[in-house]
Amino acid sequence: NQEILCSKNPLCEILVHWTVFLPCLYSLPGDPAWPGGSPGCEVRGGNRVGQNAAASAFGSSDQCDNGGTGTSGAARPVDPNDLIGPAGYGPQNYVETTELLPYRINFENDPDATAPAQDVTITNPLAANFDWSTFELTELAFGDRFIAVPPGTQHFTTTVQMTFNGVSFEVHIEAGIRLATGEVYAHFWSLDPLTGLPPTVDVGFLPPEDGTGRGQGHVSYTIRARAGLGTGTEIRNVAEITFDGQPPIATNLVDPHDPSQGTDPDREAPITLDADPPTSSVDALPAVTTTPNVAVSWSGSDGSGAGVASFDVFVAVDGGPFQPWLSGTTATAATYSAHDGQRLGFYSVARDQVGNRESAPDAAQASTTEWRSRATPLGS
């Protein structure tokens, strides 16, 4: 009796969880209708897990570890993924310390996958140098579904209706941060609304990618660095992504499919903080110049930061207020056209490559008087 034989197979015990095993009631192991194509293989979230006891009961070896004897192997999703961080300046990826830092965790069911993903879990433990309280979710997405998140959100849940392979089901989503531990998390899972259980293994919210984006998803958020960190502080960020209960894959792996190759530091979204403004000064001028074309030069430094990007140079005429002369210039010298008898004062303000701006000095850094009609300045 086929039904009696099946009832002795431990696989049939999970009929209450997976309707895909219904053919078991009407077929013997080895039939094409047998789930997974071979005895003793439990289909679980797109993966087949060996059941040696069941295989032995039917006088065969466990064929699950190597994907069975067929040519297709086990049906399972595949997970290329990465974590993208702020685009800073230079090889060290400098950012300004108070800058809002955007991050995006990407996940994809590989084109070579043989099943859609039903359940994707993301965990992203944040470094202590982040200010966890400033975390905000900004967007969640999978396939062509882009879910905007209200500003200021630190915890978000929603349910999306979806149909795949002619089967309608729900995609439940929960994402946020556990402020006590600094762990960012996101969970996408597929449920049959009639049973409250996952749909069959050929149905899921993230099918294999085919060039259309249907197999891709992401979680985006912003956060700030902790206050008081100095220039040169480095912050790295790594997430782990789990597809249908498979071992988690870190976003910094050299090869997501081969953890033995180790990790790549460049895949850890590294940033370097630049907390300090640059400094600059106008070079000394002679007390008196006898030409209307006054040669003015200046220079600046940014210490161990990202480097000087530009200068604003100011001039005051005859003791009046300082006015902008050159704004945002990358030059370090220029000629000022003066009039006979003018008293001139200059100072510079530097801005670095991440936007830190030097404070203006209280007085001129260099002064001169343009004097052509008399041999000496007035009052000498």
C-alpha positions as a printed Julia matrix, in Angstrom:
380×3 Matrix{Float64}:
  0.0     0.0     0.0
  1.65    3.23   -1.13
  0.02    5.31    1.56
  1.3     2.96    4.26
  4.84    3.05    2.85
  4.77    6.8     2.79
  3.57    7.06    6.35
  6.74    5.24    7.41
  8.9     7.91    5.76
  9.83   10.7     8.18
  9.39   13.13    5.33
  5.66   12.71    5.44
  5.63   14.05    8.98
  6.2    17.54    7.6
  3.06   17.44    5.48
  1.59   19.84    8.02
  4.28   22.36    7.03
  4.8    21.83    3.3
  1.96   21.07    0.92
  4.58   20.24   -1.67
  4.73   16.76   -0.1
  1.15   15.88   -1.02
  2.31   13.8    -4.03
  3.91   11.49   -1.48
  0.48   10.04   -0.73
  0.18    8.73   -4.25
  3.67    7.79   -5.35
  6.61    5.73   -4.23
 10.14    7.07   -3.77
 11.93    7.33   -7.08
  8.77    8.34   -8.99
  9.03   11.71  -10.75
  6.32   13.0    -8.44
  8.39   12.29   -5.33
  9.38   15.67   -3.78
 13.01   16.53   -4.57
 13.23   13.64   -7.05
 14.83   11.2    -4.6
 13.97    9.57   -1.26
 15.06   10.95    2.06
 15.31   14.6     0.94
 13.36   17.19    2.83
 12.65   20.32    0.83
 13.11   23.21    3.19
 13.05   26.81    2.01
 14.54   25.98   -1.37
 17.17   23.62    0.07
 17.17   19.85    0.36
 18.35   18.43    3.64
 19.48   14.82    3.94
 17.41   12.33    5.92
 19.61    9.23    6.16
 17.07    7.26    8.15
 14.46    7.71    5.49
 16.9     6.76    2.76
 17.95    3.63    4.63
 14.33    2.62    5.08
 13.99    2.4     1.33
 17.31    0.6     0.85
 19.13    3.54   -0.76
 21.91    5.92    0.19
 21.38    9.56    1.11
 21.47   11.46   -2.17
 20.87   14.9    -0.73
 24.38   16.0     0.14
 25.48   15.96   -3.48
 22.18   17.13   -4.93
 20.97   13.62   -5.85
 21.62   11.7    -8.99
 19.79   14.04  -11.32
 21.36   16.78  -13.39
 19.56   19.7   -11.76
 20.84   19.24   -8.2
 19.06   20.67   -5.16
 16.64   23.53   -5.67
 18.05   26.49   -3.79
 18.42   30.24   -3.99
 21.88   31.8    -4.25
 22.96   35.02   -2.54
 25.36   37.61   -4.01
 25.25   40.65   -1.76
 27.06   43.78   -0.67
 26.88   46.77    1.64
 27.42   50.21    0.1
 28.39   53.18    2.25
 29.03   56.9     1.84
 31.1    58.1    -1.1
 33.84   60.06    0.63
 37.0    61.73   -0.64
 40.21   60.04   -1.68
 41.56   56.53   -1.09
 40.74   56.76    2.63
 37.15   57.79    1.88
 37.16   60.84    4.14
 33.83   62.19    5.4
 32.97   65.12    7.63
 32.21   64.05   11.21
 28.67   65.48   11.41
 27.67   64.28    7.95
 24.56   62.13    7.52
 25.92   58.75    6.41
 23.79   56.7     3.95
 24.1    52.91    3.79
 22.41   50.35    1.56
 22.46   46.58    1.98
 21.86   44.83   -1.36
 20.78   41.24   -1.77
 20.1    39.22   -4.89
 18.92   35.75   -5.8
 21.57   34.73   -8.3
 20.57   34.0   -11.92
 21.92   30.46  -11.41
 19.6    29.79   -8.48
 17.05   27.03   -8.97
 14.32   28.33   -6.67
 12.85   31.62   -5.54
 13.79   32.82   -2.07
 10.98   32.72    0.47
 12.76   34.04    3.54
 15.62   36.55    3.68
 17.1    37.79    6.94
 19.62   40.63    7.24
 21.65   41.4    10.34
 24.01   44.37   10.48
 25.79   44.95   13.82
 26.87   48.58   13.88
 30.28   49.71   15.1
 30.47   51.54   18.43
 31.69   54.66   16.63
 28.23   55.13   15.12
 25.63   57.09   17.08
 22.98   54.37   17.1
 20.28   56.8    18.25
 20.51   58.67   14.93
 19.61   55.58   12.85
 16.73   56.05   10.39
 15.35   53.59    7.87
 14.86   55.2     4.47
 13.75   52.5     2.01
 13.0    48.81    1.64
 12.72   47.11   -1.74
 12.45   43.81   -3.56
 11.83   43.26   -7.26
  9.74   46.17   -8.52
  8.36   46.97   -5.07
  9.93   50.07   -3.51
  8.62   50.87   -0.05
  9.27   54.38    1.24
  9.64   54.65    4.99
  8.38   57.7     6.93
 11.14   60.06    8.14
 12.5    59.31   11.58
 11.5    55.64   11.5
 13.56   53.22   13.58
 11.15   50.28   13.37
  8.89   49.41   10.45
  6.52   46.6     9.51
  4.36   46.07    6.45
  2.72   43.35    4.39
  2.83   43.28    0.59
  0.48   41.2    -1.56
  2.23   39.28   -4.33
  1.53   36.69   -7.01
  4.19   34.4    -8.46
  3.77   31.3   -10.62
  0.03   31.88  -10.43
  0.02   31.67   -6.64
 -1.03   34.61   -4.48
  0.68   35.05   -1.12
  1.87   37.69    1.32
  5.34   39.11    1.84
  5.77   40.18    5.46
  8.53   42.68    6.2
  9.98   43.87    9.48
 13.05   46.09    9.78
 14.69   48.39   12.27
 17.4    48.66   14.89
 17.85   47.09   18.29
 19.13   50.14   20.13
 20.41   48.16   23.11
 22.91   46.27   20.93
 23.22   48.47   17.83
 22.06   45.72   15.5
 20.23   46.72   12.34
 17.93   43.98   11.1
 15.48   43.23    8.31
 13.32   40.19    7.67
 11.37   39.41    4.5
  9.25   36.25    4.57
  6.58   34.68    2.36
  3.32   33.34    3.82
  0.23   31.68    2.45
 -2.57   33.82    3.95
 -4.92   30.81    4.06
 -2.62   28.56    6.09
 -0.25   30.99    7.76
  2.59   28.8     6.47
  5.17   29.29    3.72
  3.98   28.53    0.2
  5.41   25.64   -1.81
  9.1    25.8    -2.61
  8.54   26.93   -6.19
  6.89   30.1    -4.9
  8.66   32.95   -3.14
  9.02   36.72   -3.12
 12.49   36.81   -4.74
 12.88   34.7    -7.89
 16.29   34.17   -9.52
 17.53   37.4   -11.1
 17.04   37.55  -14.86
 18.38   41.0   -15.72
 15.11   42.78  -14.93
 15.79   43.38  -11.22
 13.1    40.93  -10.14
 15.61   38.98   -8.06
 17.14   41.98   -6.28
 16.31   43.74   -3.04
 17.79   46.22   -0.62
 17.5    47.91    2.76
 18.6    51.54    3.06
 19.22   53.67    6.13
 21.12   56.7     7.38
 23.11   57.23   10.55
 25.69   59.63   11.99
 29.06   59.1    13.59
 29.34   59.45   17.34
 30.21   62.96   18.47
 33.74   63.77   19.61
 35.64   61.4    17.33
 38.89   62.75   15.96
 40.32   63.08   12.5
 41.59   59.76   11.19
 38.98   57.63   12.99
 38.0    54.77   10.69
 34.56   53.13   10.71
 33.74   49.91    8.88
 30.39   48.24    8.33
 29.55   44.6     7.52
 26.18   42.86    7.26
 25.19   39.21    7.01
 22.43   37.93    4.73
 20.68   34.59    5.12
 18.57   32.99    2.39
 16.01   30.41    3.5
 17.94   29.18    6.5
 21.23   28.64    4.68
 24.44   29.69    6.45
 24.7    33.5     6.62
 26.95   35.19    4.08
 28.9    38.28    5.1
 28.98   41.27    2.76
 32.78   41.52    3.01
 33.58   38.08    1.6
 35.95   37.93   -1.36
 33.61   35.37   -2.9
 30.09   35.07   -1.41
 29.95   31.46   -2.59
 33.33   30.45   -1.13
 33.97   31.74    2.42
 37.33   29.94    2.45
 38.75   32.75    0.3
 38.43   35.1     3.27
 37.33   38.7     3.51
 38.13   41.86    1.56
 38.63   45.02    3.69
 37.56   47.16    0.74
 34.12   45.49    0.9
 33.53   46.77    4.44
 32.31   50.24    3.35
 35.23   51.93    5.15
 35.09   55.64    5.92
 37.61   57.91    7.63
 36.42   60.86    9.67
 37.8    64.36    9.13
 36.91   66.41   12.2
 39.27   69.36   11.88
 39.12   72.4     9.61
 42.16   73.31    7.56
 44.37   76.31    8.25
 45.62   78.96    5.86
 47.38   82.29    5.76
 48.2    85.09    3.31
 51.92   85.49    2.82
 53.57   88.66    4.15
 53.51   91.76    1.93
 55.9    94.7     1.83
 54.75   97.68    3.87
 54.64   99.79    0.71
 54.16   98.81   -2.89
 54.83  101.18   -5.75
 52.77   99.4    -8.39
 49.01   99.2    -8.8
 49.3    95.45   -9.38
 49.78   93.96   -5.93
 51.0    90.33   -6.01
 49.23   88.42   -3.24
 49.9    84.76   -2.35
 48.58   82.37    0.28
 48.85   78.74    1.36
 47.06   76.21    3.52
 47.27   72.83    5.22
 44.81   70.21    6.44
 47.06   68.17    8.69
 46.06   64.49    8.56
 42.68   65.29    7.02
 41.36   65.06    3.49
 43.34   68.05    2.21
 42.61   71.66    1.26
 40.04   72.03   -1.5
 39.75   75.79   -1.97
 40.28   79.24   -0.5
 38.2    82.35    0.03
 40.39   85.46    0.07
 39.12   88.7     1.6
 40.34   92.28    1.32
 39.78   95.42    3.38
 40.45   98.84    1.82
 41.48  101.86    3.89
 40.42  100.25    7.18
 36.93   99.35    5.97
 35.19   96.0     6.43
 36.58   92.91    4.8
 34.89   91.97    1.54
 35.25   88.81   -0.56
 37.89   89.18   -3.23
 38.23   85.58   -4.44
 35.71   82.85   -3.57
 36.28   79.1    -3.86
 39.56   79.51   -5.68
 42.02   76.67   -5.98
 44.81   79.11   -6.9
 47.42   80.14   -4.36
 48.34   83.51   -5.88
 46.63   86.38   -7.69
 47.13   90.06   -8.51
 45.03   92.73   -6.84
 44.48   95.98   -8.74
 44.98   98.81   -6.28
 44.57  102.58   -6.5
 47.14  105.16   -5.5
 47.24  105.62   -1.74
 45.04  102.69   -0.78
 45.78  100.79    2.39
 45.06   97.1     1.87
 44.6    94.19    4.27
 44.12   90.54    3.28
 43.21   87.27    4.92
 42.31   83.79    3.65
 39.84   81.13    4.75
 40.39   77.53    3.6
 37.84   74.78    3.03
 38.85   71.12    2.96
 37.72   68.29    0.7
 34.87   67.2     2.98
 33.48   70.68    3.66
 35.2    71.69    6.91
 35.76   75.46    6.77
 38.36   77.46    8.61
 37.13   80.25   10.88
 37.91   83.77    9.72
 40.72   85.53   11.61
 40.06   88.68   13.62
 42.48   90.82   11.63
 44.4    90.99    8.4
 47.12   88.41    7.89
 49.05   90.65    5.47
 48.88   94.4     4.79
 50.4    96.92    2.4
 49.92  100.44    1.13
 49.97  101.14   -2.59
 51.92  104.37   -3.02
 53.14  105.82   -6.31
 52.74  109.65   -6.26
 54.88  110.26   -3.19
 58.16  108.87   -2.0
 56.81  107.89    1.43
 53.38  107.08    2.8
 51.4   109.76    4.61
 52.23  110.08    8.28
 55.79  108.84    7.95
